[in-house]
Amino acid sequence: MTPELLLLLFSTGLCAGFVDSVAGGGGLIALPVLLSTGLPPQVALGTNKFQGSFGTFSSAWNFIRKGEASLRESGTGILFTLIGAASGAWAIQRLDPSFLARLIPILLAAILLYTIFSKQMGDIDQVPRMDRRFFFPLFGLGLGFYDGFFGPGTGSFWMAGFSLLMGYNMKRAAGYTRIMNFTSNIVSLSLFILGGNVLYAFGIVMATGQFIGARIGSNMAIQKGAKFIRPLFIAVVSLTIARLVYLNYRI
């Protein structure tokens, strides 16, 4: 563990935490860096979940503390997300995720286009299109399962769901998204820990950066709102689509 490597891991965690707290997609920054250090893929994935969990916790707690998200209102969503994530983590050990890998870029592209052309999406609270009694079980089970089973783009789907169906502005949607992301991350992380696939020396250094970066990013999201979140959200979704297309459609 050289000083240069320590600085790289901390800086990566800081940047990933900042981006993830605003628009999701911190793994796009953290995971390639972990893989570049020579870690086996399963250890890189487990370490990424470990350090990322600190960022989602820091961000979620900041949104709750500032009154932009409510833990009480999230109770049903947390419950169903836990169930969904546990089911997805169980299923990934028995099923081939390649069909999802090819479908998700198409769904993310639809979200991206809607966000770009719907100029008012997320600026202010809108009238809900779905009752929370149906939204949280449906999205909790569905996206919880997806995050435990495959994962990329989970935060983008939550953000879109909260904005489009629950009518939340983007700042509020970002807060509730972090709560749900933290919930499903913990389930996945537990399995990686049980499998011995977390390198704690790397994870703790990155987690320190994640915690700080997530606090800075969530503060900026709370202060600046949709005008800050929207362009970063569009950028993250675009990069996620590009990464998935490259990995799954290349010849």
Secondary structure, 3 states (H helix, E strand, C coil): CCHHHHHHHHHHHHHHHHHHHHHCCCHHHHHHHHHHCCCCHHHHHHHHHHHHHHHHHHHHHHHHHCCCCCCCCCHHHHHHHHHHHHHHHHHHCCCCCHHHHHHHHHHHHHHHHHHHHCCCCCCCCCCCCCCHHHHHHHHHHHHHHHHHHCCCCHHHHHHHHHHHCCCCCHHHHHHHHHHHHHHHHHHHHHHHHHCCCCCHHHHHHHHHHHHHHHHHHHHHHHHHCHHHHHHHHHHHHHHHHHHHHHHHHCC
